Amino acid sequence: MKEQGQGEILKHSRWCLLKNPDNLTDRQAIKLKELVRLNLRTVRAYLMREDFQRFWEYVSPAWAGRFMDQWCVQRYAIRRLIR
């Protein structure tokens, strides 16, 4: 990854990817936007994590289960396309 120059891009981006997007500083928000534009594996994992956060909003176990099933199917399809 370093030889492609992506190591430098990811440098100092840890908290941008770990923090709740609502709690990012302006500088971190800008860095996150730059990272999303690059479509790196790390960023795709971040986007999956953010998408999964909707799971915690469900009150009904049935709807939560349905969301989980759909989320897993989508991730499996994406994974097959990447390979």
BELWOQUI-V426884 format. One record per run of one state. SS is the DSSP state (H for helix, E for strand, C for the rest). FROM is the first residue (numbers start at 1). TO is the last residue. If there is no record, write none. Layout:
ss={SS SS}
from={FROM FROM}
to={TO TO}
This chain:
ss={C H C H C H C H C H C H C H C}
from={1 2 5 6 11 14 19 21 24 26 39 41 58 61 83}
to={1 4 5 10 13 18 20 23 25 38 40 57 60 82 83}
